[in-house]
Amino acid sequence: MDRLPPDTRIGAVHLTVADLCQMTAFYRDVLGFRPATDRPAPTSEPREGGSASRQVVGFSATGAAPYDLVLHQAEPAASPRRAAGLYHFAVLLPTRVDLARALRHLIDVQAPIEGASDHAVSEAVYLHDPEGNGIELYADRPRERWPARTGRLEMTTKPLDVDDLFRSGSGRWEQLPAGTRIGHMHLRVNDLGRAETFYAGTLGFEVTVRGYPGALFVAAGGYHHHVGLNTWAGPLPPAQPGGLGLRYFTLVLPDPAAREAVLSRARAADIHPQTGEEGGALLRDPDGIGVMLTN
């Protein structure tokens, strides 16, 4: 079976939001992203026609492209979020010390922290944004320390040792550090078998973890996971292109040949790509979740 190149990675996460100004303030002031430096940040002042003055805003750790997160102002009649789609998107910090600083900052600003876990391969903190989109902040352990049994990667979910994390280092919080990026996506789907056919069979990820009840994890290049899939919410309606929440996420391939290989597999599976924003090719999984292929 054809596999994705090992340097495939997750790129920008695109969210459709109801209140662009509130969400911009959250991702800037609470999470620590910097808004795009090449375009104005949104304001609450209406322009002609009554809509917000800025309809889209990108974020990265530095404020420069390429962006890690892009917020799109929803149309007034956007559908509610309860559908297949985002469980959380995961922001990968460069070091464990960076995670400690981020957690201290979240505590200081009284952010809505919902959990903190040790997954053996990584340490993670969980929260939601003001519109209910799930977020993970995490730092990886060195690959040589990732546990495996009979050649199969093992991930756990144990309480995070916060005291030990804080002992790893200190320092002043100055927003997200350079080198921060989106590490993985975790999605709500309706059927793991159908999802595996798409994410492994069509896109070309390898299954890395099957041991979680109701969940499956896939990756490229031996990573612990680039995409997590779960059915924990029970039956869900399919994702709607104009709905609130996850608009699509980007899969960055190393070259045009790698992208064309994925598109060829998609066409063979009777999945027809659409021309996406900024020249990408948009595929939709069996639950209507959008994956934008770019280089």
LOGU-329881 format. One record per atom (N, C-alpha, C): residue number from 1; residue in one letter; atom name; x, y, z. Coordinates in steps of 0.05 Angstrom, whole numbers, m for minus. Layout:
# LOGU-329881
seq_type_atom_x_y_z
NUM_A_CA_X_Y_Z
...
# end
This chain:
# LOGU-329881
seq_type_atom_x_y_z
1_M_N_17_m24_0
1_M_CA_0_0_0
1_M_C_18_25_0
2_D_N_11_45_m16
2_D_CA_26_69_m18
2_D_C_24_84_9
3_R_N_46_96_17
3_R_CA_47_111_42
3_R_C_55_139_37
4_L_N_48_157_55
4_L_CA_56_185_54
4_L_C_86_187_59
5_P_N_99_206_47
5_P_CA_127_211_52
5_P_C_132_217_82
6_P_N_155_209_93
6_P_CA_159_213_122
6_P_C_159_242_131
7_D_N_164_261_113
7_D_CA_164_289_121
7_D_C_137_303_117
8_T_N_116_288_112
8_T_CA_89_299_112
8_T_C_83_310_140
9_R_N_68_332_140
9_R_CA_61_344_166
9_R_C_34_357_164
10_I_N_23_364_188
10_I_CA_m2_379_189
10_I_C_5_409_187
11_G_N_m11_423_171
11_G_CA_m7_451_167
11_G_C_m29_467_182
12_A_N_m39_487_169
12_A_CA_m58_506_182
12_A_C_m85_492_188
13_V_N_m96_499_211
13_V_CA_m123_491_218
13_V_C_m141_515_212
14_H_N_m162_511_197
14_H_CA_m181_532_190
14_H_C_m207_528_205
15_L_N_m215_548_221
15_L_CA_m240_547_236
15_L_C_m259_568_226
16_T_N_m285_561_225
16_T_CA_m306_580_220
16_T_C_m318_588_247
17_V_N_m319_614_252
17_V_CA_m326_624_279
17_V_C_m348_644_277
18_A_N_m364_646_299
18_A_CA_m386_664_300
18_A_C_m378_693_307
19_D_N_m358_695_324
19_D_CA_m349_722_334
19_D_C_m319_724_329
20_L_N_m311_735_307
20_L_CA_m283_737_299
20_L_C_m267_754_318
21_C_N_m279_775_328
21_C_CA_m264_793_347
21_C_C_m258_779_373
22_Q_N_m278_766_385
22_Q_CA_m274_752_410
22_Q_C_m254_729_407
23_M_N_m256_715_385
23_M_CA_m238_692_381
23_M_C_m209_701_375
24_T_N_m206_724_361
24_T_CA_m179_735_357
24_T_C_m166_742_384
25_A_N_m182_755_401
25_A_CA_m171_763_427
25_A_C_m163_738_443
26_F_N_m179_716_442
26_F_CA_m172_692_456
26_F_C_m146_680_446
27_Y_N_m144_676_420
27_Y_CA_m120_663_410
27_Y_C_m95_680_412
28_R_N_m98_706_414
28_R_CA_m75_724_418
28_R_C_m68_726_447
29_D_N_m87_732_464
29_D_CA_m81_739_492
29_D_C_m80_715_511
30_V_N_m96_695_505
30_V_CA_m97_671_523
30_V_C_m78_649_512
31_L_N_m81_642_487
31_L_CA_m65_620_477
31_L_C_m37_629_469
32_G_N_m34_654_461
32_G_CA_m7_665_455
32_G_C_1_665_427
33_F_N_m17_660_408
33_F_CA_m10_664_380
33_F_C_m8_694_373
34_R_N_7_700_352
34_R_CA_8_728_342
34_R_C_m9_729_317
35_P_N_m26_749_315
35_P_CA_m41_753_290
35_P_C_m23_760_267
36_A_N_m32_756_243
36_A_CA_m17_760_219
36_A_C_m6_789_218
37_T_N_19_791_211
37_T_CA_32_818_209
37_T_C_26_831_182
38_D_N_16_816_162
38_D_CA_13_827_136
38_D_C_m16_835_130
39_R_N_m33_835_151
39_R_CA_m61_843_147
39_R_C_m71_854_174
40_P_N_m91_872_174
40_P_CA_m101_882_199
40_P_C_m117_862_215
41_A_N_m115_864_241
41_A_CA_m132_847_258
41_A_C_m161_856_256
42_P_N_m180_838_261
42_P_CA_m208_846_259
42_P_C_m216_865_282
43_T_N_m235_882_276
43_T_CA_m246_900_297
43_T_C_m276_896_298
44_S_N_m288_907_318
44_S_CA_m317_905_321
44_S_C_m332_926_305
45_E_N_m318_944_292
45_E_CA_m331_964_277
45_E_C_m341_953_250
46_P_N_m367_957_244
46_P_CA_m378_945_219
46_P_C_m369_961_195
47_R_N_m366_947_173
47_R_CA_m362_961_148
47_R_C_m388_962_133
48_E_N_m388_973_109
48_E_CA_m413_975_93
48_E_C_m426_948_90
49_G_N_m452_946_96
49_G_CA_m466_921_95
49_G_C_m468_909_123
50_G_N_m455_920_143
50_G_CA_m458_911_171
50_G_C_m440_888_179
51_S_N_m423_878_162
51_S_CA_m405_856_170
51_S_C_m380_866_182
52_A_N_m365_849_195
52_A_CA_m340_857_208
52_A_C_m320_867_188
53_S_N_m302_885_197
53_S_CA_m284_898_179
53_S_C_m263_879_168
54_R_N_m260_856_181
54_R_CA_m240_837_171
54_R_C_m253_809_173
55_Q_N_m254_795_151
55_Q_CA_m268_769_151
55_Q_C_m251_745_158
56_V_N_m225_747_154
56_V_CA_m207_725_158
56_V_C_m182_736_172
57_V_N_m171_720_192
57_V_CA_m146_728_204
57_V_C_m130_703_209
58_G_N_m104_705_203
58_G_CA_m86_682_207
58_G_C_m68_687_231
59_F_N_m59_665_243
59_F_CA_m42_666_267
59_F_C_m18_647_264
60_S_N_4_655_275
60_S_CA_27_637_278
60_S_C_42_646_304
61_A_N_62_632_311
61_A_CA_78_639_335
61_A_C_92_666_330
62_T_N_99_673_305
62_T_CA_113_697_299
62_T_C_96_719_287
63_G_N_72_712_278
63_G_CA_55_731_264
63_G_C_60_730_234
64_A_N_80_715_225
64_A_CA_86_714_196
64_A_C_76_687_184
65_A_N_72_688_158
65_A_CA_65_663_144
65_A_C_89_644_144
66_P_N_84_617_142
66_P_CA_58_604_140
66_P_C_43_603_166
67_Y_N_17_605_165
67_Y_CA_1_606_189
67_Y_C_m6_578_200
68_D_N_m10_577_226
68_D_CA_m18_552_239
68_D_C_m48_551_243
69_L_N_m60_574_245
69_L_CA_m89_575_251
69_L_C_m101_598_234
70_V_N_m123_593_222
70_V_CA_m137_614_206
70_V_C_m167_614_215
71_L_N_m176_637_223
71_L_CA_m204_641_231
71_L_C_m219_654_209
72_H_N_m243_643_203
72_H_CA_m261_654_182
72_H_C_m287_662_195
73_Q_N_m295_687_190
73_Q_CA_m321_696_200
73_Q_C_m343_680_187
74_A_N_m362_669_204
74_A_CA_m384_653_193
74_A_C_m405_671_180
75_E_N_m420_659_162
75_E_CA_m444_672_152
75_E_C_m465_673_174
76_P_N_m483_692_173
76_P_CA_m503_694_195
76_P_C_m519_669_200
77_A_N_m524_653_179
77_A_CA_m541_629_183
77_A_C_m524_604_186
78_A_N_m500_606_195
78_A_CA_m483_582_198
78_A_C_m495_562_217
79_S_N_m492_536_210
79_S_CA_m505_515_225
79_S_C_m490_510_252
80_P_N_m503_498_272
80_P_CA_m490_492_297
80_P_C_m468_471_294
81_R_N_m452_469_316
81_R_CA_m427_453_314
81_R_C_m431_423_318
82_R_N_m454_414_330
82_R_CA_m455_385_337
82_R_C_m457_369_311
83_A_N_m434_360_302
83_A_CA_m431_344_278
83_A_C_m404_331_279
84_A_N_m399_313_261
84_A_CA_m372_302_258
84_A_C_m353_324_253
85_G_N_m328_321_262
85_G_CA_m309_343_258
85_G_C_m288_343_280
86_L_N_m284_367_291
86_L_CA_m261_371_309
86_L_C_m267_360_337
87_Y_N_m248_344_347
87_Y_CA_m247_337_376
87_Y_C_m227_357_389
88_H_N_m203_359_378
88_H_CA_m185_380_385
88_H_C_m164_383_363
89_F_N_m152_406_361
89_F_CA_m127_409_346
89_F_C_m105_413_366
90_A_N_m81_403_359
90_A_CA_m59_401_379
90_A_C_m36_419_371
91_V_N_m29_437_389
91_V_CA_m7_456_385
91_V_C_18_444_398
92_L_N_38_438_381
92_L_CA_62_426_390
92_L_C_83_447_397
93_L_N_91_448_422
93_L_CA_111_467_432
93_L_C_139_455_429
94_P_N_159_471_425
94_P_CA_186_460_420
94_P_C_198_444_442
95_T_N_193_452_468
95_T_CA_206_439_490
95_T_C_186_435_513
96_R_N_195_418_532
96_R_CA_179_414_556
96_R_C_178_440_573
97_V_N_200_455_574
97_V_CA_200_480_588
97_V_C_179_499_577
98_D_N_176_500_550
98_D_CA_156_517_538
98_D_C_128_509_547
99_L_N_123_482_550
99_L_CA_97_473_560
99_L_C_93_482_588
100_A_N_113_481_605
100_A_CA_111_490_633
100_A_C_104_520_633
101_R_N_117_536_617
101_R_CA_112_565_617
101_R_C_83_570_607
102_A_N_75_555_587
102_A_CA_48_559_576
102_A_C_27_552_597
103_L_N_31_530_612
103_L_CA_12_522_632
103_L_C_11_543_654
104_R_N_34_553_663
104_R_CA_33_574_683
104_R_C_17_598_674
105_H_N_21_606_649
105_H_CA_7_628_637
105_H_C_m23_623_637
106_L_N_m31_599_629
106_L_CA_m60_592_628
106_L_C_m72_594_656
107_I_N_m57_585_676
107_I_CA_m67_587_703
107_I_C_m69_616_712
108_D_N_m49_632_705
108_D_CA_m49_660_713
108_D_C_m73_675_701
109_V_N_m80_669_676
109_V_CA_m102_684_663
109_V_C_m129_670_668
110_Q_N_m129_649_684
110_Q_CA_m153_634_691
110_Q_C_m167_623_666
111_A_N_m151_612_648
111_A_CA_m162_599_624
111_A_C_m177_574_632
112_P_N_m197_566_615
112_P_CA_m213_543_622
112_P_C_m199_516_617
113_I_N_m179_510_633
113_I_CA_m164_485_631
113_I_C_m183_462_638
114_E_N_m184_442_621
114_E_CA_m202_419_626
114_E_C_m188_393_633
115_G_N_m162_392_629
115_G_CA_m148_367_635
115_G_C_m119_370_629
116_A_N_m103_351_640
116_A_CA_m74_350_635
116_A_C_m66_321_636
117_S_N_m53_311_615
117_S_CA_m48_282_613
117_S_C_m19_276_606
118_D_N_m10_253_614
118_D_CA_16_242_606
118_D_C_9_218_587
119_H_N_17_221_562
119_H_CA_11_200_542
119_H_C_35_182_536
120_A_N_56_184_553
120_A_CA_81_169_550
120_A_C_98_180_527
121_V_N_86_184_504
121_V_CA_101_196_482
121_V_C_102_227_484
122_S_N_84_238_500
122_S_CA_81_267_502
122_S_C_67_274_528
123_E_N_68_300_534
123_E_CA_54_311_557
123_E_C_36_333_547
124_A_N_11_335_557
124_A_CA_m9_352_544
124_A_C_m27_365_564
125_V_N_m37_389_556
125_V_CA_m57_404_571
125_V_C_m80_410_552
126_Y_N_m105_408_562
126_Y_CA_m128_411_545
126_Y_C_m146_434_554
127_L_N_m158_447_535
127_L_CA_m177_468_540
127_L_C_m194_472_515
128_H_N_m214_490_517
128_H_CA_m231_498_495
128_H_C_m230_528_491
129_D_N_m234_536_466
129_D_CA_m237_565_461
129_D_C_m265_575_468
130_P_N_m271_601_466
130_P_CA_m298_610_473
130_P_C_m321_599_457
131_E_N_m316_587_434
131_E_CA_m337_576_418
131_E_C_m337_545_419
132_G_N_m322_534_438
132_G_CA_m323_505_443
132_G_C_m305_488_426
133_N_N_m287_500_411
133_N_CA_m267_484_395
133_N_C_m246_473_414
134_G_N_m240_448_413
134_G_CA_m221_435_430
134_G_C_m192_441_422
135_I_N_m175_445_442
135_I_CA_m147_452_438
135_I_C_m130_435_456
136_E_N_m108_425_446
136_E_CA_m88_412_462
136_E_C_m62_427_459
137_L_N_m48_433_481
137_L_CA_m21_443_480
137_L_C_m3_420_490
138_Y_N_18_414_475
138_Y_CA_34_390_484
138_Y_C_63_393_476
139_A_N_79_377_489
139_A_CA_108_375_483
139_A_C_114_345_480
140_D_N_129_338_460
140_D_CA_137_310_456
140_D_C_160_302_473
141_R_N_160_277_482
141_R_CA_185_265_493
141_R_C_203_257_470
142_P_N_229_254_475
142_P_CA_247_244_453
142_P_C_237_217_443
143_R_N_240_213_417
143_R_CA_229_189_404
143_R_C_241_163_416
144_E_N_266_165_425
144_E_CA_278_140_436
144_E_C_265_132_462
145_R_N_249_149_474
145_R_CA_236_143_499
145_R_C_207_135_495
146_W_N_197_134_470
146_W_CA_170_126_465
146_W_C_167_96_470
147_P_N_148_88_486
147_P_CA_146_59_493
147_P_C_134_44_470
148_A_N_143_19_467
148_A_CA_132_1_447
148_A_C_132_m27_458
149_R_N_113_m43_447
149_R_CA_112_m71_455
149_R_C_107_m88_430
150_T_N_124_m108_426
150_T_CA_124_m125_402
150_T_C_123_m108_377
151_G_N_139_m87_377
151_G_CA_141_m70_353
151_G_C_119_m50_349
152_R_N_100_m49_367
152_R_CA_77_m31_364
152_R_C_79_m9_385
153_L_N_76_16_376
153_L_CA_77_39_394
153_L_C_55_37_415
154_E_N_61_45_439
154_E_CA_41_45_461
154_E_C_38_74_471
155_M_N_13_83_472
155_M_CA_7_109_484
155_M_C_m11_104_508
156_T_N_m7_120_528
156_T_CA_m23_118_553
156_T_C_m38_144_558
157_T_N_m56_143_577
157_T_CA_m69_167_587
157_T_C_m69_166_617
158_K_N_m49_180_629
158_K_CA_m46_182_658
158_K_C_m46_211_666
159_P_N_m51_216_691
159_P_CA_m50_244_700
159_P_C_m22_256_696
160_L_N_m22_281_687
160_L_CA_4_295_683
160_L_C_15_302_710
161_D_N_41_297_714
161_D_CA_55_305_738
161_D_C_62_335_735
162_V_N_44_352_743
162_V_CA_47_381_739
162_V_C_71_391_755
163_D_N_75_381_780
163_D_CA_98_391_796
163_D_C_124_385_782
164_D_N_126_361_771
164_D_CA_151_354_757
164_D_C_154_371_732
165_L_N_132_376_718
165_L_CA_133_393_694
165_L_C_144_421_702
166_F_N_133_432_723
166_F_CA_142_459_732
166_F_C_171_459_740
167_R_N_181_436_751
167_R_CA_210_435_758
167_R_C_228_434_734
168_S_N_217_429_710
168_S_CA_234_427_686
168_S_C_246_454_678
169_G_N_234_476_688
169_G_CA_246_502_681
169_G_C_226_524_686
170_S_N_235_548_686
170_S_CA_218_571_691
170_S_C_226_592_670
171_G_N_215_615_674
171_G_CA_220_637_655
171_G_C_195_652_649
172_R_N_198_675_637
172_R_CA_176_692_632
172_R_C_160_683_607
173_W_N_134_684_609
173_W_CA_117_678_586
173_W_C_117_701_567
174_E_N_124_696_542
174_E_CA_124_716_521
174_E_C_110_706_496
175_Q_N_86_697_500
175_Q_CA_70_685_478
175_Q_C_83_659_469
176_L_N_72_647_448
176_L_CA_82_621_439
176_L_C_110_625_427
177_P_N_129_607_432
177_P_CA_156_610_422
177_P_C_158_603_392
178_A_N_177_615_379
178_A_CA_183_607_351
178_A_C_188_577_350
179_G_N_179_565_329
179_G_CA_181_536_327
179_G_C_156_521_335
180_T_N_137_535_347
180_T_CA_111_524_353
180_T_C_97_518_327
181_R_N_82_495_326
181_R_CA_67_488_302
181_R_C_44_469_309
182_I_N_27_464_290
182_I_CA_6_444_294
182_I_C_18_417_292
183_G_N_16_401_312
183_G_CA_28_374_313
183_G_C_9_352_303
184_H_N_m16_354_311
184_H_CA_m35_334_301
184_H_C_m64_344_303
185_M_N_m81_329_291
185_M_CA_m110_334_292
185_M_C_m123_310_306
186_H_N_m145_315_321
186_H_CA_m161_293_332
186_H_C_m190_299_324
187_L_N_m202_279_311
187_L_CA_m228_283_298
187_L_C_m249_265_309
188_R_N_m274_275_309
188_R_CA_m298_258_315
188_R_C_m309_247_289
189_V_N_m310_221_288
189_V_CA_m321_207_264
189_V_C_m343_188_273
190_N_N_m356_176_254
190_N_CA_m378_157_260
190_N_C_m371_128_258
191_D_N_m350_122_242
191_D_CA_m343_93_238
191_D_C_m313_92_234
192_L_N_m299_77_252
192_L_CA_m270_76_250
192_L_C_m261_60_226
193_G_N_m276_40_217
193_G_CA_m268_25_193
193_G_C_m269_43_169
194_R_N_m290_58_165
194_R_CA_m292_77_142
194_R_C_m270_98_144
195_A_N_m265_108_168
195_A_CA_m244_128_172
195_A_C_m217_117_165
196_E_N_m211_92_173
196_E_CA_m185_80_167
196_E_C_m182_77_137
197_T_N_m203_69_123
197_T_CA_m201_66_94
197_T_C_m193_92_81
198_F_N_m204_115_91
198_F_CA_m197_141_80
198_F_C_m169_150_89
199_Y_N_m164_151_115
199_Y_CA_m139_163_125
199_Y_C_m115_145_120
200_A_N_m118_119_121
200_A_CA_m96_101_115
200_A_C_m96_92_86
201_G_N_m118_83_76
201_G_CA_m119_72_49
201_G_C_m117_93_28
202_T_N_m131_116_31
202_T_CA_m131_136_10
202_T_C_m109_157_15
203_L_N_m108_169_38
203_L_CA_m88_189_43
203_L_C_m60_176_45
204_G_N_m58_153_58
204_G_CA_m32_140_59
204_G_C_m19_140_86
205_F_N_m33_148_107
205_F_CA_m21_146_134
205_F_C_m18_117_142
206_E_N_m1_112_161
206_E_CA_2_86_174
206_E_C_m13_85_200
207_V_N_m26_63_207
207_V_CA_m39_61_233
207_V_C_m17_56_253
208_T_N_m17_73_274
208_T_CA_4_71_295
208_T_C_m7_59_321
209_V_N_m32_65_328
209_V_CA_m43_55_354
209_V_C_m72_46_349
210_R_N_m77_21_357
210_R_CA_m105_11_357
210_R_C_m115_5_384
211_G_N_m100_9_405
211_G_CA_m107_m1_431
211_G_C_m127_15_447
212_Y_N_m135_38_437
212_Y_CA_m155_54_452
212_Y_C_m183_46_444
213_P_N_m200_41_463
213_P_CA_m228_34_456
213_P_C_m241_58_442
214_G_N_m253_52_419
214_G_CA_m267_72_404
214_G_C_m249_93_390
215_A_N_m223_87_387
215_A_CA_m205_106_375
215_A_C_m184_92_358
216_L_N_m173_108_340
216_L_CA_m152_99_322
216_L_C_m133_122_317
217_F_N_m107_116_314
217_F_CA_m87_137_310
217_F_C_m70_130_286
218_V_N_m65_150_269
218_V_CA_m50_145_244
218_V_C_m29_167_242
219_A_N_m7_161_227
219_A_CA_15_180_224
219_A_C_31_173_199
220_A_N_49_192_193
220_A_CA_69_188_172
220_A_C_97_190_185
221_G_N_116_176_174
221_G_CA_144_179_183
221_G_C_150_169_211
222_G_N_134_151_221
222_G_CA_139_140_248
222_G_C_131_158_271
223_Y_N_117_180_266
223_Y_CA_107_197_287
223_Y_C_86_182_303
224_H_N_81_191_329
224_H_CA_61_176_344
224_H_C_33_179_333
225_H_N_25_203_324
225_H_CA_1_206_308
225_H_C_0_235_297
226_H_N_m8_236_272
226_H_CA_m15_261_259
226_H_C_m46_265_259
227_V_N_m61_243_260
227_V_CA_m90_245_262
227_V_C_m100_224_281
228_G_N_m116_233_301
228_G_CA_m131_215_318
228_G_C_m160_215_309
229_L_N_m173_192_312
229_L_CA_m200_189_304
229_L_C_m215_175_326
230_N_N_m239_185_334
230_N_CA_m254_172_355
230_N_C_m284_172_349
231_T_N_m298_153_361
231_T_CA_m327_151_359
231_T_C_m341_155_386
232_W_N_m327_169_404
232_W_CA_m337_171_432
232_W_C_m363_187_434
233_A_N_m369_204_416
233_A_CA_m393_221_418
233_A_C_m418_206_408
234_G_N_m415_182_397
234_G_CA_m438_168_386
234_G_C_m444_178_358
235_P_N_m467_170_347
235_P_CA_m474_178_320
235_P_C_m476_209_318
236_L_N_m464_219_297
236_L_CA_m464_248_292
236_L_C_m472_253_263
237_P_N_m485_276_258
237_P_CA_m490_283_230
237_P_C_m464_290_216
238_P_N_m463_289_190
238_P_CA_m438_296_176
238_P_C_m431_325_179
239_A_N_m405_331_176
239_A_CA_m396_359_177
239_A_C_m408_374_154
240_Q_N_m416_399_159
240_Q_CA_m427_417_139
240_Q_C_m406_437_131
241_P_N_m402_441_105
241_P_CA_m381_460_96
241_P_C_m384_488_107
242_G_N_m409_497_111
242_G_CA_m412_525_122
242_G_C_m417_526_151
243_G_N_m414_503_165
243_G_CA_m420_503_194
243_G_C_m398_514_211
244_L_N_m405_521_236
244_L_CA_m386_530_255
244_L_C_m367_508_263
245_G_N_m343_515_270
245_G_CA_m323_495_278
245_G_C_m302_491_257
246_L_N_m293_466_254
246_L_CA_m272_460_235
246_L_C_m281_463_207
247_R_N_m268_481_192
247_R_CA_m273_486_164
247_R_C_m258_465_148
248_Y_N_m233_462_153
248_Y_CA_m216_440_143
248_Y_C_m189_443_156
249_F_N_m173_422_154
249_F_CA_m145_424_162
249_F_C_m127_418_138
250_T_N_m102_427_140
250_T_CA_m84_425_117
250_T_C_m64_402_122
251_L_N_m60_386_101
251_L_CA_m40_366_101
251_L_C_m18_375_82
252_V_N_6_380_92
252_V_CA_28_391_76
252_V_C_45_368_67
253_L_N_46_365_40
253_L_CA_63_344_28
253_L_C_88_356_17
254_P_N_110_341_16
254_P_CA_136_352_10
254_P_C_140_362_m19
255_D_N_123_352_m38
255_D_CA_127_360_m66
255_D_C_102_354_m82
256_P_N_99_366_m106
256_P_CA_76_361_m122
256_P_C_71_331_m129
257_A_N_93_316_m132
257_A_CA_89_288_m139
257_A_C_75_273_m116
258_A_N_82_279_m92
258_A_CA_69_266_m69
258_A_C_40_274_m68
259_R_N_34_299_m73
259_R_CA_5_307_m74
259_R_C_m10_293_m96
260_E_N_2_291_m119
260_E_CA_m12_277_m141
260_E_C_m16_248_m135
261_A_N_2_235_m121
261_A_CA_m2_207_m113
261_A_C_m26_204_m96
262_V_N_m30_222_m77
262_V_CA_m54_221_m60
262_V_C_m79_226_m76
263_L_N_m78_246_m94
263_L_CA_m101_252_m110
263_L_C_m108_228_m129
264_S_N_m88_214_m138
264_S_CA_m94_191_m155
264_S_C_m108_169_m139
265_R_N_m99_165_m114
265_R_CA_m113_145_m97
265_R_C_m141_154_m92
266_A_N_m145_180_m88
266_A_CA_m172_190_m82
266_A_C_m190_186_m106
267_R_N_m181_192_m130
267_R_CA_m198_188_m154
267_R_C_m204_158_m157
268_A_N_m185_141_m152
268_A_CA_m190_112_m154
268_A_C_m211_103_m134
269_A_N_m213_117_m112
269_A_CA_m233_110_m91
269_A_C_m259_125_m96
270_D_N_m262_138_m119
270_D_CA_m285_153_m127
270_D_C_m290_177_m108
271_I_N_m268_189_m98
271_I_CA_m268_214_m83
271_I_C_m258_236_m101
272_H_N_m274_255_m106
272_H_CA_m267_276_m125
272_H_C_m257_301_m112
273_P_N_m232_308_m116
273_P_CA_m221_332_m103
273_P_C_m233_357_m114
274_Q_N_m236_377_m97
274_Q_CA_m245_404_m105
274_Q_C_m221_423_m104
275_T_N_m222_444_m120
275_T_CA_m202_464_m119
275_T_C_m207_480_m94
276_G_N_m187_481_m76
276_G_CA_m190_495_m50
276_G_C_m178_523_m50
277_E_N_m180_535_m27
277_E_CA_m169_562_m23
277_E_C_m139_561_m27
278_E_N_m128_582_m38
278_E_CA_m99_586_m42
278_E_C_m86_563_m57
279_G_N_m101_551_m76
279_G_CA_m90_532_m94
279_G_C_m88_504_m83
280_G_N_m99_498_m60
280_G_CA_m98_471_m50
280_G_C_m119_453_m63
281_A_N_m118_427_m58
281_A_CA_m137_408_m67
281_A_C_m152_397_m43
282_L_N_m179_401_m43
282_L_CA_m195_394_m19
282_L_C_m208_367_m23
283_L_N_m203_349_m4
283_L_CA_m217_324_m2
283_L_C_m235_324_22
284_R_N_m256_308_21
284_R_CA_m274_305_44
284_R_C_m275_275_52
285_D_N_m271_270_78
285_D_CA_m272_242_87
285_D_C_m301_232_88
286_P_N_m306_207_96
286_P_CA_m333_196_96
286_P_C_m353_212_113
287_D_N_m343_228_132
287_D_CA_m361_243_149
287_D_C_m362_273_141
288_G_N_m351_279_118
288_G_CA_m352_306_107
288_G_C_m331_325_118
289_I_N_m311_314_133
289_I_CA_m290_331_144
289_I_C_m270_337_122
290_G_N_m263_363_120
290_G_CA_m246_372_98
290_G_C_m216_369_104
291_V_N_m201_359_84
291_V_CA_m172_357_86
291_V_C_m161_371_61
292_M_N_m146_392_65
292_M_CA_m134_407_43
292_M_C_m106_398_38
293_L_N_m100_389_14
293_L_CA_m73_380_7
293_L_C_m57_403_m5
294_T_N_m34_409_6
294_T_CA_m17_430_m4
294_T_C_12_421_m4
295_N_N_30_437_m15
295_N_CA_58_432_m14
295_N_C_72_454_1
# end
